[in-house]
Amino acid sequence: MNDNPPLVGRLTPPANLTEALVSRLAAEIEGGRPAPGARLPTEQEIMAASGVSRTVVREAIAALRAQGLVVSRQGAGVFVSATPARRPFHIDPDEIHSLAEVLRVMELRLSIETEAAGLAAERRNSAQLAEIGRRLKAVDRAILRGEDAIEADFAFHQAIFTAADNPYFLRFLEFLGRLLIPRHSVRAGMGTPDEQRTYLQRIQAEHVAIHAAIRARQPEGARQAARQHLANSQERYRQIATALETPASRGHAAAPHPAR
C-alpha cells in the first residue's frame, strides 16, 4: 500500500486548467516535493492523476521551465531544478489585475516580439518560412469558421519565434502567451459576429504584413510590422476595456482580457 498521496490530484475545471496545474505543481516543488534534482512524473502520469489533457500538461511544464522550476533533459524526462527557489525572473499572473499592469506586460511583450520578428527575417530557412505561412492560413480558416482564432494566432507567433533560431525566445513566448496574457475570447467587447469577424480580419492584415517582411528577408520591415501589430493590440485592449466598463456592461462582464 502506498501511503504517499499523489503529486497531483484531480483538477476540477477552473477558468484556466493550465494555470491551475502550474500553481499546483509549483507549490509542490517549492515545498520540496519532489526534491531538487528529482524527476517529475511522466506526461501520462500527470494526465492520469490530474484529469487534464496532454496539451495542458505540456503548457504547464513549459511554464514551469520558463519560471526556472524544472529543466528538461533530452531522452531522460523533466527534473526539478537543483535550485528551484532561485528564479531570476517571475511574474505571477494572479497579480495582474488592472489595465495599467496588463499594458506594462504588453510593453515587455512588444519589445520581445519585435526583435523576434527581425531575427526571423534574418535567420529563417525555407521550412520555417513555410510553417509561418501555414500558421497564417490557419488563422484565416479559423476566422472563416467564425471562431475567435486564439490558438491559431498563438501558433502563428510561435512559428515566428521558432524561426528566430533562439530557444530562449520561444520559451519566453510560451510563458507570456500562455499565462501572463490571458488568451480568452473578448467577444463581449467585439459586438456581433460580423463585427468580430471584421475585428479579427484587421488583426490578420497585420499578421500578413509581418509574414511578408519575413518572407522578403527584411529585418527592419519585420520589426516595424511587429511593433505596429503589438501597438495596435495595446490600443484595442484599451478600447475593449473601456467598452466593458460602460454603465450598461459594468457588473455583467468578466474582467476584460487583452486582445491580440
N, C-alpha and C positions, 0 to 999 in steps of 0.2 A: 504494500500500500504506500502511495506517495503522499507524505504529509505536507509537502511544499505546495502552496497554491500556484496556479499557472501564472506566468509572467503577465499575460494579457487576458482579461476576462471578456465575456461577450459585450459588445458595444451596442447600445440602442441607437436608433437613427437620430442624431442631433442635426443642427444646421449644416455641419461640415464634418463628415466622418474622418477625413484626413487630419484635421486639427485635433479631433478627439483622440485619435490614435497616437499622434505625435505627443500630445500632452501626457497621455498615459505612459508611453514608453520613456519619455524624458524624465518623468517623475521617478520611475523605477530606476533608471540609470543614475540619476543624481542621488538617489537613496542608496546606491551601492549594490543594486541587484538588477542585472548581473554585474559582477565586479569588473573593474577596469581590466581590459585585455581579454575578457571572456567573449565567446561567440554568441551572437543573438540567435534566437530560433530561426529556422528557415522561413521563407515566404509562406510556404504551405502550412507550416505550423502556426504562424501568426494568423493566417487566414482562418484556419480551423478554430483557433482559440477565440478570436475576436468577432468572427462572423462577417468580415468585410471582404471586398474583392481584392484581387491581385493588384489592380491599379492603385487602390487606396494604400495598400501596404508599400508599394514601390514609391509612391509620392511621399509617404511618411518617412521612409528610410532616406530618401533624397533630402528631406528637410532636416532630419537628424544629422546627416552628413554635413549639410551646409552649416549647421549650428556647431559643428565640431564635436558632437557627442559620440559619433561612430565613424569607423573607417571601413572601407571595402577592400578586400584582398582577393584578387582575381583567382578563381578556382577554389577558394577556401571559404568564402562567406563574408558576413558583416560582423565586425567586432567592436566592442565598446572601446572608445579611445582610452589610451593609457592615462590621460589627464582630462577626463570629461568635464571637470569643473572649470577648466581654463578655456573660456570661449572669448576670443578677441573681439568678435562681432556678433551681436544678437539683438534682435528686435522682437518683442513679444507682440504678436498680433492682437492679443486681448487689450493691449494698451492703446491701440489706435482707434480712437472714438470720434474725434472731432474732424471737421473738414480741414482745418489747418494741419493736423497731424498727417492726414492722408495725403495732402498736397506736398508735404515735406518728403514723404516716402516717394511720391511720384517724381519729385525733383531728382532724387537719387537714381531712380529707375531711368529717367530721361538721360542722365549722363552715361549710364552703363549701356543702355540700348543704342544710343547714338554711336558710341565707339564700336560696339559690336557690329553694327551695320557697315561702318567704314572698313573694319578688318575683314568682314565677309567679302566686300567688294575687292579687296586686295588679294585675299588668300583662297577664295572658293575654288573648288575644282568642278569639273562638268557634272559629276554625280551629285554634288552638293547643290549646285545651281538647279538641277532637275528636281531635286527634292523640295527646294524652296518653291519652285513652280507648281509642283503637285499640291503642296500645302495651300498655296494661294488659290488654286482651283477648288480645293475642298471647302474653303470659306465661301466661294461663290455658290457651290452646291447647297451648303447649309442655309444660306440666305434665301435661295430659291425655294427650299423646302419650308420656309417660314420659321426656321429655328433661330436661336439667339447667336449661334456661331461661336460661342465662347471657347469650346475645346478646339475647334478648327483654328481660331485666331491664335490661341496659345501655341498650337503646333507649328503655325507659320513662323512665329518668333523663335521657337525652339530650333527650327531648321536654320534660321539666320545665325543664331548663336553657335550652332554646330559648325557652320561654315567659317566662323571667326577663328576656328582652329586653336581654341584655348579652353581647356576643360573647366577652368575656374569660372569663366563667363557663364557657361551653361549651368553649372551648379548654382551660381548666384541667381540666375534667372529662375530656376526651379524653386528656390527658396522664396524669392519675391513674388513670382507669379502664382504659386500655389497657396501661399499662406498670408503674405503681407498685403497683397492687393486682392480683396475678395472678388471672385470671378463669377458671382451670381448674376442673373439677369437683372437689368434695370428697366424692365418693362413698365413699371409704374411711372417712370419719367419719360417714356417714349410714346405714349398715346396709343393710337390704333395700330393694327398690324401693318397697314400701309405706311404709316409714319415710322414704325420700327424698321421696316424694310429700307426706306429712304435713308434713315439714320445709319444703318449698317452699310449701305452702299457708299455713303460718304467715307466711312472708315476704310472700306475695301479699296476705294480710289487711292487713299494714302498708302495702303499696302502695295498697290500696283506701282506707285512711284518708287518705293523702296526697292522692290524687286527689279525694276527697270534699271536703276542705278547700279545695283549689284551685278546684274547681267552684263552691263556695259563696262564693268570694272572701273567705276568712277567713285572712289572712296569718299571724296568730299561731297559729291552729289548724294551718296547713300546716307552720309551723316546728316546732311541737310534735310533729306526726306524723312529720316527717322526722328530728327529733332522736331520737325513740323508736326509729325504724327503724334508724338507724345505731348507737345504743347497744346495741340488741339484736344487731346484727351483730357488734359487738365481743365480746359475751358468747358468741355462737355460735362465733366463731372460737376463743375461749379453750377452750371445751368440746371442739371438734373437735381442736385442737392437743393437749389433754390425752389424748383418746382415742387419737390416733396415737402418743402417747409411752408407752403402756402396754407392759409387757414382751412381750405377745403380738404386738404390731404393730411394735415398735421394730426397725428394720433391714429391714423388709419394705415399708414405705410411703415414698413420696417426701415431701419436706418439705411440711407442710400449707400450704394456701392459704386466705386469709381468705374467709369466706362473706359473702354479701350479706344 
